C-alpha cells in the first residue's frame, strides 16, 4: 500500500528502519547492496591476476573464479527450489560466505599467497559490516537527521559547554605549550599516532554509550505515541540514533578546539620556538604572511593540535555524561523531535493490522 510505503520511507529518513515490520538483513539490507557487492567480487577476482603468470594462466584463474561464483549461487538457488540462473531474492549466509571467501581462495589456491587471502577475507568481512550499518540501520540517514538537529542540540548543550570548555581550554593550553607534548607527537610514528587517536575515540564512545539503555527506555516511555513496546532490535536502533547525535556534538567540539590550536600555534609558535622544542623548524606544509609576519603551519603543529582535539573530545564526552542538567535537556529535546516518528509508528502498525 502507498500509505504503508510512505510510513516506511519516513522511518528510513529518520534513521529508524527497524521500525518497519518484517525487516530482515537478508531481504531488506544485503539485497540493496547486492549490485555493489557483485561489482566488488568481480573486481577482486580480476585483481587476483599475477603479472608473473602467463596470459593463459591469468585467464584461467579469472574464469575459474567467475565459474565458482555462478556455481555457488546456482546451487543456492536450487537448494531454495528456484531456477539455477535466477537472481537471488534474498542474500543469506551462503551468499555472504561466498562473497567473503570466494575472492580470498584465488590467491591462496593459485599463488599460495596466504597473507593476501586473509587480508582479502578480512576486508570483505569489514565491508559487509559497513553495508550492514549503512543499509541495515540507515546510518547515512541518521547522520543527516542528526546534522539537521545539531545546532538546536548544541544550544541545549550550552550549559554543559559553559562549564566544561573553560576548564578544558586551560588544560589544553598548558598541554599545547609543553615541550614534551611537542616532542612526543613530533617523533611518534603515524601508526602509533593512529592508535592513540583510536584509543581516545573508543574511550569517548564507551562514555557516550554508558547511559543509552536507560535513556532509550525513558524516550520510549515519554514519546511512545501509544504504540506497542519496542523490540530489542528497535531499541538498539533508537540508541544508535541517540549515539550518532551526541557523537556529532563531540566531533564538532573537537574540531573547533583543534582548529583553534592550529590558528593559535601558527600565530604564537615561531620557528625559533619549534627549534628549541623539537630540535628543528619542523616539516612546513603551508606558509602565510600576515601583518608583515610569516605564519607557518607544520606537520608537527597539526599533530599536536589533533592530539589535543582528541583529548578534548574525550573530556567533553565525559562532561556531557556526568552533567545531569544537560542529560535531562538533551533527552527532552530529543523526545520532542522523535515524538512524531513514534506516533507514525503507532499509526503504521494500526494500518498494517487492518490491511
C-alpha positions in Angstrom: 0.0 0.0 0.0 1.2 3.5 -0.8 0.4 4.7 2.7 2.4 2.0 4.3 5.3 2.7 1.9 5.2 6.4 2.9 5.5 5.5 6.6 8.4 3.1 5.9 10.2 5.8 3.9 9.7 8.2 6.7 11.2 5.7 9.2 14.3 5.3 6.9 14.7 9.1 6.7 14.6 9.3 10.5 17.3 6.7 10.7 14.9 4.2 12.2 14.4 1.5 9.5 13.9 -1.2 12.2 10.5 0.3 12.9 9.5 -1.4 9.7 7.8 -4.7 10.4 9.3 -7.9 9.0 12.6 -6.0 8.3 15.4 -8.6 7.8 19.0 -8.3 6.8 18.8 -11.0 4.1 15.8 -9.4 2.3 16.0 -5.7 3.1 19.7 -5.0 3.7 22.0 -7.0 1.6 19.7 -7.3 -1.3 20.0 -3.5 -1.7 23.8 -3.8 -1.6 23.9 -6.9 -3.9 24.9 -5.0 -7.1 27.8 -3.2 -5.3 28.8 -6.5 -3.7 28.8 -8.2 -7.0 30.9 -5.5 -8.5 33.5 -5.7 -5.7 33.5 -9.5 -6.1 34.3 -9.4 -9.8 36.9 -6.6 -9.3 38.7 -8.7 -6.7 38.7 -11.7 -9.0 40.3 -9.6 -11.7 42.7 -8.2 -9.2 43.8 -11.7 -8.2 45.7 -11.9 -11.5 49.5 -12.1 -11.3 51.9 -10.3 -13.6 54.3 -13.2 -13.3 51.8 -15.6 -14.8 51.2 -16.1 -18.4 48.1 -14.6 -20.1 46.5 -18.1 -20.3 47.1 -18.8 -16.6 45.6 -15.4 -15.6 42.6 -16.0 -17.9 42.1 -19.5 -16.4 42.2 -18.1 -12.8 39.6 -15.4 -13.6 37.4 -17.8 -15.5 37.7 -20.3 -12.6 36.7 -17.6 -10.1 33.7 -16.5 -12.2 32.6 -20.1 -12.6 32.9 -20.6 -8.9 30.6 -17.5 -8.3 28.0 -18.8 -10.8 28.1 -22.3 -9.5 27.7 -21.4 -5.8 24.8 -19.0 -6.5 23.2 -21.6 -8.8 23.4 -24.3 -6.2 22.0 -22.0 -3.6 19.1 -21.3 -5.9 18.5 -25.0 -6.5 18.5 -25.5 -2.7 15.8 -22.9 -2.4 13.9 -24.6 -5.3 14.5 -21.8 -7.7 15.9 -21.9 -11.3 19.7 -22.3 -11.4 20.3 -19.0 -13.2 17.7 -16.9 -11.4 18.7 -13.8 -9.5 18.5 -14.4 -5.7 15.6 -12.6 -4.0 17.4 -12.8 -0.6 21.1 -12.7 0.3 21.6 -15.1 3.1 24.6 -16.7 4.9 25.6 -18.8 1.9 25.9 -15.8 -0.4 27.7 -13.7 2.2 30.1 -16.5 2.9 30.8 -16.8 -0.9 31.5 -13.0 -1.0 33.9 -13.2 1.9 35.8 -16.4 1.0 35.5 -16.6 -2.8 38.0 -13.9 -3.8 40.3 -15.0 -1.0 40.6 -18.5 -2.3 42.1 -17.5 -5.6 45.4 -16.1 -4.3 45.6 -18.9 -1.9 45.0 -21.7 -4.4 46.7 -20.3 -7.5 49.6 -18.3 -6.0 50.0 -19.7 -2.4 49.5 -16.1 -1.1 48.0 -16.9 2.3 48.5 -13.4 3.7 46.8 -11.9 0.7 43.9 -14.3 1.1 43.5 -13.4 4.8 43.6 -9.7 4.1 41.0 -10.1 1.3 38.7 -12.1 3.5 39.1 -9.7 6.4 38.5 -6.7 4.1 35.3 -8.3 2.7 34.0 -9.1 6.1 34.6 -5.4 7.2 32.8 -4.3 4.0 29.8 -6.4 4.9 29.8 -4.8 8.4 29.8 -1.3 6.8 27.0 -2.3 4.5 25.0 -3.7 7.4 25.4 -0.5 9.3 24.9 1.7 6.3 21.8 0.0 4.8 20.5 -2.0 7.8 20.5 0.9 10.3 20.3 3.7 7.6 23.5 5.2 9.0 23.7 8.0 6.4 20.0 8.9 7.2 20.9 9.0 10.9 23.8 11.4 10.2 21.7 13.6 8.0 18.9 13.7 10.6 21.3 14.4 13.5 23.0 17.1 11.4 19.8 18.9 10.8 19.2 19.0 14.6 22.8 19.7 15.5 22.5 23.4 16.1 19.5 23.0 18.4 21.2 20.3 20.4 24.4 22.3 20.7 22.2 25.1 22.1 20.8 22.6 24.6 24.4 21.6 25.4 25.3 25.3 26.1 25.1 24.8 29.9 27.5 21.8 29.7 29.7 23.7 27.3 29.8 26.8 29.6 31.1 24.6 32.4 33.3 22.2 30.5 35.0 24.3 27.9 36.7 27.0 30.0 38.4 24.3 32.2 39.1 22.3 29.1 40.8 25.2 27.3 43.0 25.9 30.4 44.3 22.3 30.4 44.6 22.3 26.6 46.7 25.5 26.7 49.0 24.0 29.3 49.5 20.9 27.2 50.0 22.9 24.0 52.9 24.9 25.3 54.5 21.9 26.9 57.8 20.9 25.3 57.3 17.2 26.0 53.9 17.3 24.2 55.5 18.5 21.0 58.4 16.1 21.3 56.1 13.1 21.7 53.8 14.0 18.8 56.7 15.1 16.5 58.5 11.8 16.9 55.8 9.2 17.2 55.2 7.1 14.1 52.0 7.5 12.1 50.8 4.0 13.0 51.1 4.7 16.8 49.6 8.2 16.3 46.5 6.5 14.7 46.4 4.0 17.6 46.4 6.9 20.1 43.6 8.6 18.3 41.6 5.3 18.1 42.1 4.9 21.9 40.6 8.3 22.6 37.7 7.6 20.1 36.9 4.2 21.7 37.0 5.6 25.3 34.8 8.5 24.2 32.3 6.2 22.5 32.2 4.0 25.7 31.3 7.0 27.8 28.6 8.0 25.3 27.1 4.5 25.3 27.2 4.1 29.1 23.7 5.6 29.8 22.0 4.9 26.5 20.0 1.8 27.6 18.2 3.7 30.4 17.7 6.8 28.2 16.2 4.7 25.4 13.6 3.4 27.9 12.8 6.9 29.1 12.5 8.1 25.5 10.2 5.2 24.7 8.1 5.9 27.7 7.8 9.7 27.0 7.4 9.6 23.2 5.9 6.1 22.7 2.9 7.5 20.9 0.5 4.9 22.2 2.2 2.1 20.2 3.3 -1.3 21.5 6.6 -1.7 23.3 9.7 -1.6 21.1 11.6 -4.8 20.4 15.2 -5.2 21.4 16.5 -4.5 17.9 14.3 -1.4 17.7 15.7 -0.1 21.0 19.2 -0.7 19.6 18.2 1.4 16.5 16.9 4.2 18.7 20.0 4.1 20.8 22.2 4.3 17.7 20.3 7.4 16.7 21.0 9.0 20.1 24.6 7.9 19.9 25.2 9.4 16.5 23.5 12.7 17.6 25.8 13.0 20.6 28.9 11.8 18.7 28.3 14.6 16.2 28.3 17.1 19.1 31.6 15.7 20.4 33.1 15.8 16.8 32.1 19.5 16.4 33.6 20.5 19.7 36.8 18.5 19.0 37.1 20.0 15.5 36.6 23.5 16.9 39.3 23.0 19.6 41.7 21.6 17.0 41.1 24.4 14.6 41.7 26.9 17.4 45.1 25.5 18.3 46.2 25.3 14.6 45.4 29.0 14.4 47.0 29.8 17.8 50.1 27.7 17.0 50.6 29.4 13.6 50.4 32.8 15.3 52.3 32.1 18.5 54.8 29.3 17.8 57.5 30.5 15.5 60.5 28.6 14.0 62.8 29.6 16.9 60.4 28.1 19.5 59.9 25.0 17.4 63.7 24.7 17.1 64.1 24.8 20.9 61.2 22.3 21.5 61.8 19.6 18.8 65.3 20.4 17.5 64.2 21.6 14.1 61.9 24.1 12.5 59.5 21.3 11.6 58.0 20.0 8.4 56.5 23.1 6.8 53.2 22.4 5.0 51.7 25.9 4.5 53.4 29.3 4.8 51.4 32.6 5.0 52.1 36.2 5.6 50.1 38.4 7.9 50.9 42.0 9.1 54.4 41.5 7.8 55.0 38.3 9.8 55.4 34.8 8.4 53.0 32.2 9.7 53.9 28.5 9.3 51.6 25.5 9.5 53.7 22.5 10.1 53.0 18.8 10.3 54.1 18.9 13.9 51.6 21.6 14.6 48.8 19.6 13.1 49.8 16.5 15.1 49.8 18.4 18.4 46.6 20.1 17.6 45.0 16.8 16.6 46.1 15.2 19.8 44.7 18.0 21.9 41.4 17.8 19.8 41.1 14.1 20.5 41.7 14.7 24.3 39.1 17.5 24.2 36.6 15.2 22.6 37.1 12.6 25.3 36.8 15.3 28.0 33.6 16.7 26.5 32.1 13.2 26.2 32.8 12.7 30.0 31.4 16.1 30.8 28.1 15.6 29.0 27.7 12.2 30.6 28.1 13.5 34.1 26.1 16.7 33.7 22.6 15.8 34.8 21.1 19.1 33.5 22.5 18.5 30.1 21.2 14.9 30.0 17.7 16.0 31.0 17.5 18.8 28.5 19.1 16.7 25.7 16.6 13.9 26.3 13.7 16.3 26.5 14.8 17.9 23.2 15.3 14.5 21.5 11.9 13.3 22.8 10.2 16.2 21.2 12.0 15.6 17.9 11.1 11.9 17.8 7.6 12.1 19.1 6.2 12.4 15.6 8.1 9.3 14.5 6.7 7.3 17.4 3.2 8.5 16.5 3.8 7.4 12.9 4.9 4.0 14.2 1.6 3.6 16.1 -0.4 4.6 13.1 1.7 2.4 10.8 1.1 -0.7 13.0 -2.6 0.0 13.2 -2.8 0.3 9.4 -0.9 -3.0 8.9 -3.3 -4.7 11.3 -6.3 -3.5 9.2 -4.7 -4.5 5.9 
